[in-house]
Amino acid sequence: MTDAVPPSAPASPDADTPRRAPLVLAALILAALVCNINLAAANIALPDIGDAFGAGQTSLNLVALGCSLGLAMSVLYLGALADRYGRKQLLMLGLALTLVASLFSAFAPSVELLIVARIFTGIAAGMAYPTTLSLITALWANGPKRTGAIALWSSVSAMATVVGSVLAGLLLQIFWWGSAFLLALPFAAVALVLVVILVPAHVKESSDPVDHRGGVLATLAIAALVLGISMVFAPGQVLTGAVLLVAALVLLVLFGWRQAVTKHPLYDLRVARRRLFWVPAAAGTIVFGSLMGAMFVGQQFLQNILGYNTLAAGLAVVPAALGLLAIAPISARLVTSHGSRVTMLVGYALVFVGFVTMLFWREQTPYPLIGFGFLVIGAGAAFAMTPASRALTESTPVRRVGMASATSDLQRDLGGSIMQALLGAILASGFAAAFARSIAASSEASQISDSVTRALQASFASALHVADQYPQYKTEILAAASHSLVSGALAAYLVGAIAIALGACLVAFFLPPHARERELVAQYEMQDASVTPDSRDFVAPKRG
């Protein structure tokens, strides 16, 4: 195999960067921003969507999950296709399909079709998002400049989630719920033009055949895993969720077996077992997923419990964006001077403080405590993102950089999907259980029909519809709904804090100190230089 580097690929007077490097980086960051804006749009619109369709909490969870799910289940396969057939080409296709998917979402006539549209949006993002980091890694040589580019890419991409919430909230104050999904249209159009004009094509790409069977297995396994988690805790969906989780386990085993025996694996297990690959991959998945889960539950808390309108709810999470933006350059310097482990542990500590803060949120919580929680979570995520992304790319041969960038995306999207599904399911389960207790304690319990009981327990929006139908009980229903949602949210925040604590233990015990990290990176580079791409002989690095 030879790397496909055409003579026409733009050179740079500085060998470490591409020609017109700032403009190229701006184009790639804008493309990544489009994907993250789409991820944010649903969260801010969930109460309006629930009201428009009378949707239950499980359906609302799937609307919020749809984009992350579509991206997570397709990103490995599409990352490999980009490595083989052209990263720039797949990036352009993904941005073009984003335009179609956004329109499909905005005008969906039912909540079921909206879920489908959101998954389609995620698949389009799966074509675009992984290639942005792949191109940065291919175009910027390993060193401080690549680290700085990745830090800026990470922070701006994550910050787009917050900016998207603010802009979507503003649109929802003026227009209908579907306007939130049109937000990405102008950004996608501009990003498409800039990518076409500025970004080099076919730089350090692979000529290996793509493992299509492995791609199908990975897609199905991740879809079953995320959907299973989102349903297994939901009332009445336990059996379906359990079947999906069993199917996911079987598919993951088959995928692992396929990658171990095929000559050209989609996911190179020889690279994945490196300590500087699997530890940052797992740790990043936890912290990124926790960030997404906190935003998902927090938006419903702000609007349904504290009574914020959509614009105020969007503005309420701005401190998270400020934390991400302010900490990004500090994170880049810290990871260079002290290594990945120290930097990630600082990030984990801040995110943990954010979740502990959320455990004190109640119906009368003042905004300073709300803003502080989002600020430290954003700052913590910024500290964690740069070392996680950098470690993945440094431990992977450049010809397989699509695998590293796909894994980096999985940290966000699989982690976001799993934690959003988990926290959303716990929110739904906690809401239903708390409402069941309120119904049982009511003097009118014997007069409440099964259908009304199910509607009350389905979601906050569904309970509001019941309150409108029975105005004589409206005060009691609203009080019970608020109490139930607070109970569910607190359970979700507690699970998030536990997940962060476990992730910090993983980083502390398994990620090497700075000196050993540098040794391992040099060792990986020597191995990758001495082993031909088609060779099946591979010697794992000693002790890590």
TIVEXMAR-664902 format. One line per 8 residues: number of its first residue (from 1); their letters; for each residue y negated, x, z negated of C-alpha. Coordinates in steps of 0.05 Angstrom, whole numbers, plus 32768, in hexadecimal, padded with zeros to 4 digits. Layout:
TIVEXMAR-664902
NUM> A> Y X Z | ... .
end
This chain:
TIVEXMAR-664902
1> MTDAVPPS> 8000 8000 8000 | 7FB9 8018 800E | 7F78 7FFE 7FF2 | 7F51 7FD8 8026 | 7F0C 7FF8 8027 | 7EEC 7FF0 806B | 7EBA 8023 8083 | 7E85 7FED 8087 .
9> APASPDAD> 7E86 7FE1 803B | 7E3F 7FEE 8024 | 7E37 8031 8002 | 7E03 8044 7FCE | 7DDB 8082 7FC2 | 7DF6 807B 7F7B | 7E42 807F 7F81 | 7E4B 8057 7F42 .
17> TPRRAPLV> 7E2C 8017 7F5E | 7E28 7FF0 7FA0 | 7DEB 7FF0 7FCD | 7DB6 7FBF 7FB3 | 7DDD 7FBC 7F72 | 7DAC 7F90 7F4B | 7DAC 7F5B 7F82 | 7DF8 7F5E 7F89 .
25> LAALILAA> 7E00 7F56 7F3E | 7DCF 7F1C 7F3E | 7DF7 7EF8 7F74 | 7E38 7F01 7F4F | 7E1A 7EEB 7F0C | 7DFC 7EAD 7F2D | 7E41 7E9C 7F4A | 7E60 7EA3 7F05 .
33> LVCNINLA> 7E27 7E7A 7EE8 | 7E39 7E40 7F16 | 7E7F 7E3D 7EF9 | 7E66 7E3D 7EB1 | 7E32 7E08 7EBE | 7E6A 7DDB 7ED8 | 7E91 7DE8 7E98 | 7E55 7DD3 7E6D .
41> AANIALPD> 7E43 7D94 7E94 | 7E7B 7D68 7E79 | 7E71 7D77 7E2F | 7E29 7D5E 7E2D | 7E3A 7D20 7E56 | 7E78 7D0B 7E2E | 7E57 7CD5 7E04 | 7E37 7CB6 7E42 .
49> IGDAFGAG> 7E79 7CBA 7E68 | 7E9E 7C9A 7E2E | 7E6B 7C62 7E2C | 7E6C 7C58 7E78 | 7EB8 7C53 7E7D | 7ECB 7C3E 7E37 | 7EF8 7C7B 7E36 | 7F24 7C91 7DFC .
57> QTSLNLVA> 7F1E 7CD4 7DDA | 7F5A 7CF0 7DFF | 7F3C 7CDF 7E43 | 7EFA 7CFD 7E2E | 7F1F 7D3C 7E19 | 7F3E 7D40 7E5E | 7EFA 7D37 7E80 | 7EDF 7D71 7E56 .
65> LGCSLGLA> 7F1E 7D9A 7E63 | 7F24 7D8C 7EAE | 7EF9 7DC5 7EC8 | 7F16 7DF8 7E97 | 7F5C 7DDF 7EA6 | 7F54 7DE4 7EF2 | 7F37 7E2A 7EEB | 7F6A 7E43 7EB9 .
73> MSVLYLGA> 7FA7 7E2A 7EDE | 7F91 7E47 7F21 | 7F6D 7E87 7F0F | 7FA9 7EB7 7F0F | 7FC2 7EA0 7F52 | 7F7E 7E9D 7F72 | 7F6C 7EE1 7F55 | 7FA8 7F00 7F77 .
81> LADRYGRK> 7F96 7EDD 7FB9 | 7F50 7EFA 7FB3 | 7F6B 7F40 7FA8 | 7F96 7F3A 7FE6 | 7F6D 7F11 8018 | 7F25 7F1D 8003 | 7EFE 7F14 7FC3 | 7EBC 7F04 7FE5 .
89> QLLMLGLA> 7EDE 7ED1 8013 | 7EFE 7EAB 7FD9 | 7EBD 7EAE 7FB2 | 7E99 7E8D 7FEC | 7ECF 7E58 7FF4 | 7ECC 7E48 7FAA | 7E81 7E3F 7FAA | 7E85 7E12 7FE8 .
97> LTLVASLF> 7EBB 7DE6 7FC8 | 7E91 7DE3 7F88 | 7E5E 7DBC 7FAF | 7E93 7D88 7FC3 | 7EB2 7D85 7F7E | 7E6F 7D7A 7F5C | 7E61 7D3E 7F88 | 7EA7 7D23 7F7C .
105> SAFAPSVE> 7E9C 7D27 7F31 | 7E57 7D08 7F31 | 7E6D 7CC9 7F56 | 7EB3 7CBF 7F39 | 7EBF 7C74 7F31 | 7EEF 7C7A 7EF5 | 7EFE 7CAA 7EBD | 7F42 7CBA 7EDC .
113> LLIVARIF> 7F22 7CD0 7F1D | 7EED 7CF6 7EF6 | 7F25 7D1E 7ED5 | 7F42 7D2E 7F19 | 7EFE 7D42 7F33 | 7EF3 7D70 7EF8 | 7F36 7D93 7F05 | 7F22 7D9B 7F4E .
121> TGIAAGMA> 7EE1 7DBA 7F36 | 7F08 7DEB 7F0C | 7F34 7DFF 7F46 | 7EF6 7E0D 7F70 | 7EDC 7E37 7F36 | 7F1F 7E5A 7F34 | 7F11 7E73 7F7A | 7ECB 7E8B 7F68 .
129> YPTTLSLI> 7EC9 7EA1 7F20 | 7F00 7ED7 7F1D | 7EE6 7EF9 7F5B | 7EA2 7F06 7F3B | 7EBF 7F35 7F06 | 7EF0 7F52 7F39 | 7EB6 7F64 7F67 | 7E8E 7F83 7F2E .
137> TALWANGP> 7ECA 7FAE 7F1B | 7ED6 7FC3 7F63 | 7E8D 7FD1 7F74 | 7E77 7FF4 7F33 | 7E9B 8034 7F20 | 7EB9 8038 7EDA | 7E85 804D 7EA8 | 7E45 8035 7E85 .
145> KRTGAIAL> 7E29 8013 7EC3 | 7E68 7FE9 7ECB | 7E67 7FD9 7E80 | 7E1F 7FC3 7E85 | 7E2D 7F98 7EC2 | 7E68 7F77 7E9F | 7E3F 7F6C 7E60 | 7E08 7F4A 7E88 .
153> WSSVSAMA> 7E3B 7F22 7EB0 | 7E5E 7F0C 7E70 | 7E20 7EF8 7E4A | 7DFD 7ED3 7E82 | 7E3D 7EB0 7E96 | 7E48 7E98 7E4F | 7DFE 7E88 7E46 | 7E03 7E5B 7E84 .
161> TVVGSVLA> 7E2E 7E2C 7E5A | 7DF4 7E21 7E2B | 7DBF 7E1E 7E62 | 7DEB 7DEC 7E86 | 7DED 7DC1 7E48 | 7DA1 7DC0 7E43 | 7D96 7DB0 7E8C | 7DCD 7D7C 7E8D .
169> GLLLQIFW> 7DAE 7D5C 7E4F | 7D6B 7D58 7E72 | 7D8A 7D37 7EAF | 7DAF 7D05 7E84 | 7D6E 7CEF 7E64 | 7D56 7CD9 7EA9 | 7D94 7CC9 7ED3 | 7DDB 7CB0 7ECB .
177> WGSAFLLA> 7E16 7CD8 7EAF | 7E2A 7CF2 7EF4 | 7DE9 7D19 7EFC | 7E05 7D4E 7ECC | 7E39 7D60 7EFF | 7E05 7D69 7F36 | 7DE4 7DA0 7F0E | 7E0E 7DD7 7F2D .
185> LPFAAVAL> 7DFD 7DC4 7F75 | 7DBD 7DEC 7F80 | 7DD8 7E28 7F5B | 7E17 7E28 7F84 | 7DF1 7E22 7FC5 | 7DC3 7E5D 7FB4 | 7DFD 7E87 7F9A | 7E24 7E7A 7FDB .
193> VLVVILVP> 7DEA 7E93 8006 | 7DDF 7ED1 7FDB | 7E29 7EE3 7FDA | 7E2D 7EDD 8026 | 7DF1 7F0B 802F | 7DF8 7F3E 7FF8 | 7E3F 7F47 7FDF | 7E6B 7F7B 8002 .
201> AHVKESSD> 7EAF 7F63 801D | 7EF5 7F82 8018 | 7EE6 7FB8 7FE5 | 7F24 7FD8 7FC4 | 7F51 7F9C 7FD2 | 7F9C 7F9A 7FD1 | 7FCC 7F95 800C | 8007 7F80 7FE0 .
209> PVDHRGGV> 8029 7F3D 7FF1 | 8015 7F05 7FC2 | 804B 7EE8 7F94 | 8042 7E9F 7FA7 | 807D 7E87 7F7D | 8060 7EA9 7F40 | 801D 7E89 7F50 | 803B 7E43 7F51 .
217> LATLAIAA> 8061 7E50 7F10 | 8022 7E6A 7EED | 7FF9 7E2E 7F05 | 802B 7DFB 7EED | 8038 7E1F 7EAB | 7FEF 7E23 7E97 | 7FE2 7DDB 7EAC | 801D 7DC2 7E82 .
225> LVLGISMV> 8007 7DED 7E47 | 7FBF 7DD4 7E45 | 7FD1 7D8B 7E51 | 8009 7D8F 7E1E | 7FDA 7DA9 7DE8 | 7FA6 7D75 7DF9 | 7FD8 7D3C 7DF1 | 8009 7D52 7DBB .
233> FAPGQVLT> 7FD9 7D42 7D82 | 7FBB 7D04 7DA3 | 7FD0 7CBF 7D88 | 8009 7CA2 7DB2 | 800F 7CE1 7DDE | 803B 7D0C 7DB2 | 807A 7D06 7DDD | 8055 7D14 7E1E .
241> GAVLLVAA> 8033 7D50 7DFF | 8074 7D6C 7DE4 | 8097 7D65 7E28 | 805D 7D89 7E4A | 805F 7DC1 7E17 | 80AA 7DCA 7E21 | 809F 7DCB 7E6C | 8068 7DFF 7E63 .
249> LVLLVLFG> 8096 7E2C 7E3B | 80CD 7E28 7E70 | 809C 7E36 7EA8 | 807D 7E71 7E82 | 80C2 7E8F 7E79 | 80D1 7E86 7EC3 | 808E 7EA5 7ED4 | 809B 7EE1 7EA8 .
257> WRQAVTKH> 80E0 7EEB 7EC7 | 80C4 7EE5 7F0D | 808E 7F1A 7EFE | 80C2 7F49 7EE1 | 80F1 7F48 7F1E | 80C3 7F40 7F5A | 80AB 7F7F 7F7F | 8063 7F66 7F84 .
265> PLYDLRVA> 8054 7F3E 7F45 | 801A 7F0F 7F3F | 8010 7F27 7EF8 | 8026 7F6F 7EEE | 804A 7F70 7EAC | 804A 7FBC 7EAC | 7FFE 7FB9 7EA6 | 7FFD 7F7B 7E7A .
273> RRRLFWVP> 8026 7F9D 7E44 | 7FF1 7FD3 7E3B | 7FD1 7FCD 7DF7 | 7F8A 7FCF 7E14 | 7F9D 7F94 7E40 | 7FC5 7F62 7E17 | 7F9F 7F69 7DD6 | 7F59 7F5D 7DF4 .
281> AAAGTIVF> 7F77 7F26 7E20 | 7F94 7F00 7DE4 | 7F58 7F0E 7DB6 | 7F26 7EFA 7DEC | 7F4C 7EBA 7DF9 | 7F45 7EA6 7DB0 | 7EFB 7EB5 7DA8 | 7EE6 7E99 7DEB .
289> GSLMGAMF> 7F10 7E5B 7DE1 | 7EF2 7E51 7D9C | 7EAC 7E54 7DBA | 7EBD 7E1F 7DED | 7EDF 7DF3 7DB9 | 7EA4 7DF8 7D8A | 7E74 7DE3 7DC2 | 7EA2 7DA9 7DD5 .
297> VGQQFLQN> 7EA8 7D8C 7D8F | 7E61 7D9E 7D7C | 7E42 7D76 7DB6 | 7E66 7D37 7DA0 | 7E51 7D43 7D58 | 7E08 7D4D 7D6C | 7E04 7D0E 7D96 | 7E31 7CDE 7D71 .
305> ILGYNTLA> 7E25 7CF2 7D29 | 7DE0 7D10 7D27 | 7DC5 7CE1 7D5C | 7DA9 7D17 7D8A | 7D9A 7D00 7DD1 | 7DB8 7D29 7E0A | 7D7B 7D56 7E12 | 7D76 7D64 7DC8 .
313> AGLAVVPA> 7DC1 7D72 7DC5 | 7DBA 7DA3 7DFE | 7D7F 7DC6 7DDE | 7DA4 7DC9 7D9C | 7DD4 7DFC 7DB7 | 7D9E 7E2A 7DD4 | 7DA6 7E5A 7D98 | 7DEC 7E69 7DB3 .
321> ALGLLAIA> 7DCC 7E7F 7DF5 | 7D99 7EA9 7DD0 | 7DD1 7ECB 7DA9 | 7DF8 7ED9 7DE8 | 7DBC 7EF6 7E0D | 7DA0 7F1F 7DD4 | 7DE3 7F3E 7DC0 | 7DFD 7F4F 7E06 .
329> PISARLVT> 7DD9 7F93 7E0C | 7DE9 7FA3 7DC3 | 7E32 7F93 7DD0 | 7E33 7FC1 7E0D | 7E17 7FFB 7DE4 | 7E45 7FEE 7DA8 | 7E84 7FEC 7DD2 | 7E70 802E 7DF3 .
337> SHGSRVTM> 7E61 8051 7DB1 | 7E95 8031 7D82 | 7ECA 8014 7DAF | 7EE8 7FD0 7DBB | 7F08 7FC3 7D77 | 7EC8 7FCB 7D4E | 7E9F 7FA2 7D80 | 7ED2 7F69 7D83 .
345> LVGYALVF> 7ED9 7F66 7D37 | 7E8D 7F5F 7D30 | 7E91 7F25 7D62 | 7ECB 7F04 7D3E | 7EA6 7F09 7CFB | 7E69 7EE5 7D17 | 7E91 7EAE 7D39 | 7EB7 7EA3 7CF7 .
353> VGFVTMLF> 7E75 7E9B 7CD3 | 7E61 7E67 7D07 | 7E9F 7E3D 7CFC | 7E97 7E41 7CB0 | 7E4F 7E29 7CBA | 7E69 7DEE 7CE2 | 7E96 7DD9 7CA9 | 7E57 7DC6 7C83 .
361> WREQTPYP> 7E3B 7D99 7CBA | 7E34 7D51 7CA5 | 7E0E 7D12 7CBA | 7DCC 7D2B 7C9C | 7DD2 7D75 7CAD | 7D8D 7D93 7CBE | 7D85 7DB7 7D00 | 7D7C 7DFE 7CE5 .
369> LIGFGFLV> 7DC4 7DFE 7CCD | 7DDB 7DE2 7D10 | 7DB3 7E17 7D36 | 7DCC 7E4F 7D0A | 7E14 7E3C 7D17 | 7E0A 7E3E 7D63 | 7DE2 7E7F 7D5E | 7E17 7EA7 7D3A .
377> IGAGAAFA> 7E4F 7E8C 7D66 | 7E28 7EA0 7DA5 | 7E19 7EE5 7D89 | 7E61 7EEE 7D74 | 7E7A 7EDA 7DB8 | 7E4B 7F0D 7DD9 | 7E67 7F45 7DAD | 7EAE 7F31 7DBF .
385> MTPASRAL> 7EA7 7F24 7E0A | 7E91 7F69 7E22 | 7EC8 7F92 7E02 | 7EFD 7F5F 7E15 | 7EE9 7F5F 7E5F | 7EDE 7FAB 7E61 | 7F21 7FBB 7E41 | 7F45 7F8F 7E73 .
393> TESTPVRR> 7F25 7FB0 7EB0 | 7F2C 7FF7 7E95 | 7F76 7FEF 7E88 | 7F85 7FD2 7ECE | 7F8A 7FF8 7F10 | 7F50 7FE6 7F3E | 7F80 7FCC 7F73 | 7F98 7F98 7F40 .
401> VGMASATS> 7F53 7F89 7F24 | 7F5C 7F40 7F37 | 7F91 7F3D 7F01 | 7F5F 7F58 7ECE | 7F27 7F29 7EE4 | 7F57 7EEE 7EE5 | 7F6D 7EFF 7E9E | 7F24 7F04 7E8A .
409> DLQRDLGG> 7F19 7EBF 7EA7 | 7F57 7EA6 7E84 | 7F38 7EBD 7E43 | 7F00 7E8D 7E4F | 7F23 7E56 7E73 | 7F69 7E55 7E57 | 7F4D 7E64 7E13 | 7F17 7E30 7E1D .
417> SIMQALLG> 7F4A 7DFE 7E36 | 7F7B 7E0A 7DFE | 7F47 7E0A 7DC6 | 7F22 7DD0 7DE4 | 7F63 7DAA 7DEB | 7F79 7DBD 7DA5 | 7F36 7DAE 7D83 | 7F2D 7D70 7DAE .
425> AILASGFA> 7F72 7D57 7D9B | 7F65 7D65 7D52 | 7F22 7D42 7D58 | 7F45 7D05 7D78 | 7F7E 7D06 7D45 | 7F4F 7D0F 7D0A | 7F22 7CD7 7D24 | 7F5C 7CA8 7D2D .
433> AAFARSIA> 7F7B 7CB8 7CE9 | 7F39 7CB0 7CC4 | 7F2A 7C6E 7CE7 | 7F70 7C56 7CD6 | 7F62 7C63 7C8D | 7F20 7C3E 7C92 | 7F42 7C02 7CB2 | 7F79 7C02 7C7D .
441> ASSEASQI> 7F45 7C03 7C46 | 7F1E 7BC9 7C65 | 7F23 7B83 7C47 | 7F27 7B6A 7C90 | 7F62 7B97 7CA2 | 7F93 7B5D 7CAA | 7F66 7B3C 7CDD | 7F5E 7B78 7D0B .
449> SDSVTRAL> 7F8C 7B74 7D48 | 7FB5 7BAE 7D62 | 7F8B 7BB3 7DA1 | 7F4A 7BB6 7D79 | 7F69 7BEA 7D4B | 7F7C 7C16 7D87 | 7F36 7C0E 7DA4 | 7F16 7C22 7D62 .
457> QASFASAL> 7F42 7C60 7D5D | 7F3C 7C75 7DA6 | 7EF7 7C97 7DA3 | 7EB2 7C92 7D86 | 7E99 7C71 7DC6 | 7ED3 7C3F 7DC5 | 7EC2 7C2D 7D7D | 7E7A 7C21 7D91 .
465> HVADQYPQ> 7E92 7BEF 7DC6 | 7EBA 7BCA 7D91 | 7E7D 7BC9 7D64 | 7E55 7BA8 7D9B | 7E8C 7B73 7DA3 | 7E8C 7B64 7D58 | 7E43 7B69 7D42 | 7E53 7B4C 7CFD .
473> YKTEILAA> 7E7B 7B8B 7CEE | 7E50 7BBC 7D14 | 7E35 7BE1 7CD7 | 7E7A 7BEB 7CBA | 7E97 7C02 7CFC | 7E5F 7C34 7D0A | 7E65 7C51 7CC4 | 7EB1 7C58 7CCB .
481> ASHSLVSG> 7EAA 7C76 7D10 | 7E77 7CAA 7CF8 | 7EA2 7CBC 7CBB | 7EE0 7CC2 7CE7 | 7EBE 7CEF 7D1A | 7EA3 7D1C 7CE4 | 7EEA 7D22 7CC7 | 7F07 7D32 7D0A .
489> ALAAYLVG> 7ED1 7D65 7D1A | 7EDA 7D89 7CD7 | 7F25 7D8E 7CE3 | 7F16 7DAC 7D28 | 7EE5 7DDF 7D0B | 7F17 7DF4 7CD6 | 7F4D 7E01 7D0B | 7F19 7E29 7D32 .
497> AIAIALGA> 7F0A 7E54 7CF6 | 7F54 7E61 7CEA | 7F5E 7E75 7D33 | 7F24 7EA6 7D2E | 7F41 7EC5 7CEE | 7F84 7ECF 7D11 | 7F62 7EED 7D4E | 7F3C 7F1E 7D22 .
505> CLVAFFLP> 7F7E 7F35 7D03 | 7F9A 7F40 7D49 | 7F5F 7F6D 7D5B | 7F5F 7F93 7D19 | 7FAA 7FA4 7D1A | 7FB9 7FAD 7D64 | 7F7A 7FC5 7D88 | 7F75 8011 7D83 .
513> PHAREREL> 7F39 8036 7D65 | 7F05 8053 7D94 | 7F22 8099 7D9C | 7F68 807E 7DAB | 7F4A 804B 7DDB | 7F2A 8082 7E04 | 7F6C 80A8 7E06 | 7F91 806B 7E1E .
521> VAQYEMQD> 7F5E 805D 7E56 | 7F66 80A4 7E6F | 7FB1 809E 7E6B | 7FB1 805E 7E92 | 7F86 807D 7EC8 | 7FB5 80B8 7ECF | 7FF2 808B 7ED4 | 7FD0 805E 7F08 .
529> ASVTPDSR> 7FBC 809B 7F31 | 8002 80B9 7F30 | 802A 8079 7F3D | 8028 805E 7F83 | 8019 8014 7F88 | 805D 8004 7FA7 | 8084 802B 7F74 | 80AE 8007 7F41 .
537> DFVAPKRG> 80AF 8044 7F13 | 807F 803E 7EDA | 807B 8063 7E98 | 8059 803C 7E61 | 8025 8062 7E39 | 803E 807D 7DF7 | 8029 8055 7DB9 | 8000 8021 7DDD .
end
